[in-house]
Amino acid sequence: MPVGFRDFLLKPEILRSIVDCGFEHPSEVQHECIPQAVLGMDILGQAKSGMGKTAVFVLATLQQIDPVDGQVSVLVMCHTRELAYQIAKEYERFSKYMPNAKVGVFFGGLNVQKDEETLKNNCPHIVVGTPGRVLALVRNKKLNLRHLKHFVLDECDKMLEQLDMRRDVQEIFRNTPHEKQVMMFSATLSKEIRPVCKKFMQDVITATFVLFLLRYINTTSFVLCLDTNHPAWMGGTPSWSIPSVPCCHCQFPEDDRKRKTFLAKSHTS
């Protein structure tokens, strides 16, 4: 039986919004990532545009959020104001029945004083923005990230490949708590960028670090998941010398911390 969004045990308010949007079954990347994301696991996801990457972190953070007045719980950053606006609209769409979850979008080109007033008088629980504007608000002590629980980068390669934008992201990151969930998504992840992304995650030896790579070969979708404790990661970058059927190594948050191995292969519709 096909997996539906109800199988993820999401909040009823979120499920109502999903139904309103006309969605019934998750895409491959949503099917693979949402169960881990709602548990607070660090996620590095790669999938082609249009596969529903945005919904992964939007639904996962809305599922986990417990809004507290005056506290920012979620920070989502992207490289363009257009994308920031789109992500904010996605949050508004899926939080339709969650009136206590407030969303704010901040990017260059808008009046910074209005942004500061918004943060002071109607502080959002979810902040979406571009690194430059977010950093300016942090430096001016208008954006307080001390209570942040979720740090998300969408199209992370676009930000981390540019040294100036990467420095902005790093400075913002240093102003967040040590204990938090980190999720990064992109359509492309070069070998050079993967280690950079990994540095934002928790200790790669003990924490779960998941890479979902969706590749399309003819009409078949292969899902590859690597645990950083797997020998392929010991050299700093994953080894892609794998069998024709991808093998998936994951470290799960169980008491015995046993490593599970499974195969994931699904056919596109």
N, C-alpha and C positions, 0 to 999 in steps of 0.2 A: 504494500500500500504506500502511495507517495506520501512523503513527509509534508505536513502543513505547518503554518506558523503557530498553530495551537499546540503542537508537539513541543515547542520550546518553553512552554509554561510561562508565557509573558503575562504581564499585568492585563487585566480585563480592559482597562482604558486604552492600552496600546493595541490590543487585538481589535477593538472597535474601530480605531483609526485605520488599521490595516484593511479591515473589511470595507470601510468607506472608500479607500483608495482602489478597491477592486483587486487586491492581491490575495492569492490563496495559497500558492506553493512557493517556497523560497528558491532562489537560484542556487547554482552549485556553490558559489563562494559564501552565500548566506547560510546554506545548509552546513557547510564545513566550519565556518567561523563563529556564527552566533552562539552555539552551545558553549564554546570556550570563552567567548567574549563576555557573556553574561555571568560567568564565574569569576571574572576579574583577571583572567590570564592576559599576559602580554602577547600582543599579536602583531606580526609583520605580514601583511597580505598583499599579494600581487595578483591582479586579474585584469582582463581587458576592460576598456571603458564600456559601460552599459550592462555590466554584470551585477550591479547592485552593491558595490563596495560601500557606498555612503550609508545605505540602510543598515549595514552591519554595525557600525559604531553608533549610529543614531539610535537604533533600537536597543543596543546593549547598554548604552549610557542611560537612556530613559528608564530601562528596566531596573537599573541599580540606583538611580538617583533618589535621594531623600532630601527634598528641598529644605534649606534652612535660610531664613531671612538674612540678607546681607552677606551670604557666603557663596562664592563661586565654586561649584563642584566639578564642572566640566570645561575644559579649554580645547577648542578645535582650531587649528591653524591651517591655512592653505596659502598658495602663492599669488592668487589674484583676488581682487575685490569681487569680480563676477562670481567666482566659485564660492567665496565666503557668503555672498548673498543667497546663492542656491542652497548651500548647506543649511543656513539659518531657516530658509523656507521649508526644508525637509523636516527640521526639528519642529517647526510650528505645525506642520501637517500631521506628524505622528504624535504630537503632544496635545492634540486637539481636545482630548478629554482629560487632560492633566493641567488644570488651570493654575496650580501652584508652581509649576515648572516654567520659569520665565527664561526667555532666550534673548540675547543681545548680540548684535553684529557690529564690528568695529574695523574700519579699514581706512586707509589714506584717501584724501579727497573730501572727506566729511569734516565738519567742524569739530575739532578736538575738544573744545569747551563743552559742546553738547554731549559728547561721549562721557566726559568727566561728570557732568551733571546727572546723566543716566546712571552711572555707577554709584553715585552718591545717594541719589533719591529713589532709585528703583533698580537696585542691583540685581542683575540677572543671575540665575543659577548656572546657566549655560552660556559661555562666551565663545563666539565664532569670530575669527578675524585674521588679518594678515600680520606677519611677524613685526613689521615696522611699526604699525599703529599699536599693537599689543605691547611691544617693548616700551614705547613712549609712555603709555599709560602706567606701566609697571614702574618705570623710572621716576615718574611724577608722583608715585605712591597713590595713584587713583584706582589702580586695579590690584586688589589683594588676592594672592594665590596661595596663601598659607593653608587653606582648607581644601585645596584641590585634590580630587580623587581620580580624575581621568584626564590624561594628556594625550591628545590625538593629533596626528599630522596626516592630512589628506594630500595626495600627490607629493609624498615626502621627498622623492628624488628631485623634484623641481626646486625645493627649498634647500636641500642639503648639498646639492651640486654647486650652488652659488655660494662662495665663501662668505660674502657679506650677510646674506640671508641666514646662512648656517650659524654665523656668530650671534645673530639676533635670537635665533631659536635656542642656542645654547645658553645665552644669558637668561632668557625667559625660563628655561628648564631649571636653572640653578635657583630660581625664586619659588620653586614648587617643593612640596614635601618629598622626602625620600620614598615613603611608602605611597605608591599610587599605581594605577594601571596605565600602561603605555600601549597605544595602538597606532600603527603606521600602515598606510595603504598607498598603492601606486599601480599604475598600469605597466610601468617598467622599473626594474631594479638591476642596475649594473653591478658587476662584481666589486667595483670600487666603493659603491654606496652601501652595500649590505653591511660591511663591518662598521661603518659610520652609524647606521641605524641601530646596530646591536649595542653600541655604547650607551644609548639612551635607555636600554632595558636593564632589568635587575641583573645581578651576578649570573653570568651565563652558565656557571657550573651548577648552581643550585636552583635557579628559577626556571620556569617554563618559558621557552622561547619558540614560538611556532611560526613556520613559514609555509604559507599555502600558495602554491604556484599552479595556476591553471594554464595549461597549454592545450592548444587545439591541434590535433593531428587528424586530418580527414574529418570524420564526424565523431571522434571519441575525445572525451575530456579526461585528462589525467590529473590527479591531485597528489601532490608530493608534500609531505610534512616532515620536517627535520627537527629532532631534539638536539640542542647544542651539546649535550653530553655524548651524542653519537660521535664515533671516531672521525667522521667526515668533517666535523667542525673543529677538531683539535688544531688543525693548521691555520685556522682563522677564516677560511672560506669553505663552503660546502663542496663536496665532490659530486660531480654529476655523472660519474661512472656507475650507472644503475642498470638493473635488468630492464627488459622491455616493459614489464609491468612494474610501475613504481612501488617501492617499499616505503612505508610510512613509519617513522620512529617518533614516538611522543612520550614525554614524561608527564604523567598525570598526577594531580594533587591527592594521592591516596596515602594512607598512613604508612604503608610499607614502601612507598616510593618506587615500586617496581616499574621497570620500563616495559611498556606495551609495544608490540609491533603488529601492525595490521596493513592490509592492502586496501587501497581505495581506487576504484575505477568505476566511472559512471558514464553512461552514454548520453549525449545531448539529445534533446527532443527535436 
